[in-house]
């Protein structure tokens, strides 16, 4: 694909999905700095895979790019050892935001460890505020199946955090 065509396709795709991308990334990050970094990674991901974004499944592909961008931004903040870097701007040991950031990181990590359908269901239900019909459609199951995935995800998360609170 020629460079000029690539730019045109990118601009068209970016314009079409910008609100969707903004919404997804803000719900995933919940933090201005993290959002900015994740948005940069998402736009880079869209640029790298622009040929795949012209089909019917472009929205799903962009959603996946947003998830990857969010993970990458969090990895940059948290680091390979799983600890939040104290050198990160705005984070110091006495700040309440650090406790909140640690909790958010733990919740995100716990959701990432769930089976795919359960993770998708709980994110759609509680972060994206989707109804069970939308979840069922996305997961290609019935409404009862969607409720089951959300319920199982919540049970797993509750059990995981009960163990964490017992340790601390």
Legacy VTK file of the C-alpha trace (Angstrom):
# vtk DataFile Version 3.0
C-alpha trace
ASCII
DATASET POLYDATA
POINTS 168 float
0.000 0.000 0.000
1.318 3.429 -0.906
2.117 5.870 1.857
-0.547 8.375 0.773
-3.213 5.639 0.719
-2.071 4.447 4.122
-2.382 7.943 5.594
-5.837 8.401 4.079
-7.054 5.066 5.410
-5.565 5.802 8.842
-7.247 9.214 9.080
-10.590 7.771 7.971
-10.357 4.908 10.476
-9.166 7.186 13.280
-12.057 9.578 12.686
-14.609 6.759 12.587
-13.415 5.011 15.766
-11.958 7.888 17.805
-14.846 8.137 20.301
-14.917 4.370 20.726
-11.157 4.294 21.318
-11.289 7.221 23.751
-14.095 5.593 25.712
-12.445 2.188 25.942
-9.035 3.549 26.925
-10.412 5.926 29.526
-12.434 3.144 31.128
-9.413 0.860 31.139
-6.869 3.356 32.456
-8.847 5.786 34.602
-5.729 7.933 34.905
-4.788 10.932 32.756
-1.094 10.037 32.356
-1.790 6.380 31.711
-4.575 7.281 29.274
-2.246 9.533 27.282
0.411 6.851 27.043
-2.111 4.137 26.144
-3.637 6.375 23.459
-0.220 6.822 21.854
0.313 3.065 21.829
-3.194 2.512 20.423
-2.665 4.968 17.568
0.678 3.354 16.821
-1.022 -0.054 16.812
-3.684 1.226 14.438
-0.975 2.596 12.129
0.946 -0.699 12.181
-2.151 -2.765 11.376
-4.093 -0.324 9.207
-4.599 -2.892 6.434
-6.617 -5.092 8.800
-8.868 -2.240 9.945
-10.916 -1.825 6.796
-13.107 -4.917 7.171
-16.268 -5.702 9.102
-14.321 -6.643 12.225
-12.458 -3.329 12.489
-14.188 -2.395 15.748
-13.197 -5.660 17.391
-9.646 -5.299 16.139
-9.433 -1.733 17.481
-10.801 -2.945 20.822
-8.016 -5.521 20.946
-5.458 -2.840 20.036
-6.815 -0.718 22.913
-6.467 -3.617 25.363
-2.905 -4.213 24.233
-2.080 -0.490 24.479
-3.495 -0.379 28.004
-1.446 -3.403 29.049
1.685 -1.889 27.560
1.131 1.425 29.371
0.569 -0.394 32.670
3.683 -2.518 32.147
5.677 0.663 31.625
4.368 2.082 34.880
4.575 -1.080 36.948
7.735 -2.604 35.505
8.798 -6.182 34.965
8.976 -6.997 38.671
5.306 -6.110 39.228
6.090 -3.185 41.524
5.034 0.374 40.818
8.089 2.454 40.121
8.718 5.058 42.825
10.510 7.198 40.246
7.312 7.638 38.227
6.175 11.277 38.278
3.317 11.940 40.669
3.834 8.777 42.692
5.421 8.912 46.108
5.125 6.585 49.076
2.911 8.919 51.134
0.384 9.646 48.422
-3.130 8.157 48.605
-3.051 7.831 44.841
-0.369 5.170 45.236
-2.696 2.997 47.314
-5.441 3.502 44.745
-3.030 2.772 41.889
-1.871 -0.412 43.623
-5.463 -1.538 44.103
-6.320 -0.769 40.485
-3.232 -2.677 39.334
-4.206 -5.692 41.448
-7.772 -5.674 40.128
-6.576 -5.401 36.532
-4.064 -8.186 37.080
-6.771 -10.392 38.616
-9.119 -9.728 35.687
-6.324 -10.530 33.233
-5.892 -13.933 34.903
-9.553 -14.886 34.408
-10.605 -17.055 31.460
-11.180 -14.924 28.352
-14.980 -15.060 28.357
-15.225 -14.281 32.051
-12.791 -11.386 31.774
-14.622 -9.968 28.766
-17.986 -10.355 30.508
-16.956 -8.624 33.732
-15.212 -5.777 31.873
-18.226 -5.240 29.626
-20.665 -5.349 32.556
-18.873 -3.207 35.127
-16.367 -1.065 33.222
-18.291 -0.505 30.005
-21.744 -0.592 31.665
-23.109 -2.965 28.986
-26.321 -4.923 29.465
-26.466 -8.720 29.337
-27.831 -8.702 25.780
-24.696 -6.916 24.512
-22.458 -9.255 26.505
-24.289 -12.299 25.159
-23.930 -11.016 21.608
-20.199 -10.346 22.050
-19.571 -13.755 23.635
-21.906 -15.528 21.212
-23.946 -17.126 23.941
-27.359 -16.684 25.495
-28.254 -14.096 28.097
-28.114 -16.778 30.805
-24.609 -17.702 29.649
-23.556 -14.055 29.867
-24.937 -13.825 33.417
-23.079 -17.022 34.281
-19.765 -15.675 32.944
-20.171 -12.459 34.954
-21.169 -14.378 38.082
-18.241 -16.802 37.819
-15.828 -13.917 37.200
-17.077 -12.066 40.279
-16.830 -15.207 42.404
-13.248 -15.765 41.251
-12.312 -12.146 41.921
-13.928 -12.197 45.378
-12.044 -15.373 46.266
-8.764 -13.963 44.995
-9.147 -10.727 46.948
-10.260 -12.559 50.081
-6.942 -14.417 49.971
-5.036 -11.166 49.381
-6.695 -9.395 52.321
-5.946 -12.360 54.599
-2.233 -12.126 53.686
-2.074 -8.407 54.391
LINES 1 169
168 0 1 2 3 4 5 6 7 8 9 10 11 12 13 14 15 16 17 18 19 20 21 22 23 24 25 26 27 28 29 30 31 32 33 34 35 36 37 38 39 40 41 42 43 44 45 46 47 48 49 50 51 52 53 54 55 56 57 58 59 60 61 62 63 64 65 66 67 68 69 70 71 72 73 74 75 76 77 78 79 80 81 82 83 84 85 86 87 88 89 90 91 92 93 94 95 96 97 98 99 100 101 102 103 104 105 106 107 108 109 110 111 112 113 114 115 116 117 118 119 120 121 122 123 124 125 126 127 128 129 130 131 132 133 134 135 136 137 138 139 140 141 142 143 144 145 146 147 148 149 150 151 152 153 154 155 156 157 158 159 160 161 162 163 164 165 166 167
